[in-house]
Every structure is written in structure tokens, then in C-alpha cells.
């Protein structure tokens, strides 16, 4: 199973290396944001949290666009919009 996962990642990297690297960065940002949320509840630093979630969602939306994935793109585009509104509200 692990061999198949690494093979899939290697194949994805060969097909589109920039997308693969950017997706890994987006994943790390998403995980980091959620760990930050978990550790700081109830006093979540929303500017940092929302900045990370907007950025990682935008990365995933772009990656899904390059994969021609309408459902995934629609989901992450929606998350970018909603979290951007939340970030603006926090900043104001």
C-alpha cells in the first residue's frame, strides 16, 4: 500500500512538479492551521488561522483547476470566498 502511495506521488510529480510541490505546501499550511486552532481554542488567533486557510484553500483550488476537477474546485473556491469574508470581518 505504501509503495503505491509513493508511486502515485512520484507520478504526480513527474506530470506537474510545480503543482505537486505547491500542493504539499498547501497541505502543510492546512494542517498547521488546524493544529493551531486545536491548541489555541477558545482564543484562536483568527487573523493567522484564516490567512492560512484562505491561502491553502486557494492553492488547492488552483491545483484542482489544473486537474480539471470541477467538484473539488467548486468546494475550495467556496471556502476561499467564505474564509476571505471572515478574514475581512476580523480585520475590520
N, C-alpha and C positions, 0 to 999 in steps of 0.2 A: 504494500500500500504506500509506504513512504517513498519507495522508488518511483512509483507512478506520480506522486505529487512533485518530486524534484524534476522528473522528466517533463511534466506539464509546465513547470516554472521555466525550465530551460528552453522549451519550445516557444513559450510566450516571449521570452527574452529575445530569441532569435528572430521572431516575427516582428517585434516592435520594441527594441531595447529601451527607448525613452519612456514609452508607456509603462513598461514593466517596472522600471526604477521609480517613476513618479507614483505609480500605484502603491508600491511598497512604502514610500514616504507618506502617502495619504493614509495608508493603513496604520502606520506608526503614530501619526498625528491623531487619528480617531481613537486608537487605544489609549494614548496619552491623555486625551481629553476626558475619556470616560473614567480612567483611573483617578485623574484629578477630581472629577465630580464625586466619585465614591469617597475619596479621602477628605473632602472639604465640606460635605453636606453637614449642616444646613447653611453654612456660609460660603457658598460656591463663588469663586471669582469669575463672575459671568462674562466679563469682557474677554478674559483669556479663553474660557471654555467655549464661548460662542465663536470667537475668532478661529479657534482650531476646528470646530465642527463645520463652519462655513467653508473654510479652506479645504478641509479633507473631502467634504461633500462635492465641492466644485471639481476637485481632482478626479473623484470617482465619476462624476457626470461627464467630464471630458473623456475619460478612459472608456466609458460605456458608449459614448458617441463614436469613438474610433472603432468600436466593436460592432456598431450598428445594432445596439441593444435598446430598443425603444422603451420597454418596461423599466429597465434599470435607470436609463437616462431620465425618464419622467419622474421616477421616485427621487433621485438625487437632485434634480433641478428643483423639485418642490421643497426638499429640505434646505437647499441653498436659499430659496426665497423666504421661507418661514424663519429660518435662523438669522438671516440678514435683517428682517424686520425686528426680531427680538434684540439683536445686537444694537440696532439704531435706537430702540426704545431704552436700552440700558445706558447708552452713551448720552442720551438727552436727559 
